[in-house]
Amino acid sequence: MVIESDASRCPLCGGTKKSGKTTFTADLGFGVVVVRDVPATVCSQCGADWIGDAVAVKIEEIVSDARKKHHMVEITTIGAV
């Protein structure tokens, strides 16, 4: 028996996944980075979110830059991906 998954359905609750935005937070140990308005796929029912590979690469760059600055708190938005 093969079970097919529906890519438009949330695997956690069965809700509908739609394009949206989320907030990503990283604890660096000495400080925190908050990236707002991150493009993501978001479940309309439970709010679970998924970030694509290209967006994840951009977030890694933002966190790496924040780590070099050594700020206690850095809040930013994601630029064009």
N, C-alpha and C positions, 0 to 999 in steps of 0.2 A: 504494500500500500504506500503510495506517494502522497505526502501532504504538501500542497502548494501554499505558499505564503502570498498574501496580497500586499504589495509594496506601498499601497496607499493607506494601509491600516496599521495602527500602532500595535507593536508586538506585546506591549505591556497590558493594554486595556481594551484593544479592539477599536478605539476611536479613529477618527479620520486625521491623517497627517496632511498638513498644509504648509506652504511657505510662510515664514514669519521671521521674527527677530528674537534673540535671547541675550542674556548677559552672561559673560564668562568671567570667573574669578579664579585667581591663582595666588596661593599663599607661598611666598618666597622664603619664609622663615624669619627674615628681618623686616618684611613688609608685605603689602598686598597689592596686586594689580587687578583692576576691574576694567573689563572691556565691555562697553555697552553697544547696543544696536548691532549685534552680531547676526548676520544672515544665517538662518537655520531652518530645518524642517521641524515643525512643532505640532504635537498632538492637540487637537481642539478639545479633547475631553480631559486628559490628565495633565497636560502641559509638558510632558516629556519632550526633550529636544535632541536633535542630531545635527552635528556640524559637518559640512563637507570637507574633503581633503584640502582644497585650495584655501578655504577659510582657516582651517587648522594651521596651515603653513604660515599664514599672515599673523595669526594669534601667537604662534611660536616666536616670530620675529619681534612682536610687540613685547612679549614677556622677556625675551633675551635682552632687548634694549633697556627695559625697566630694571632688570637685574644689574646691568652695567652702571646705571645711574644711582643705584642703591638708595632710592627713595623709600620712605616708610609706606606711603600710599601713592598710587598712581591710578588715575581714572581717565579713561580715553574712550573714543569710539573707533570702530574699525573703518579704515578707508576703503577705497575701491579694491575689489578682489579680482 
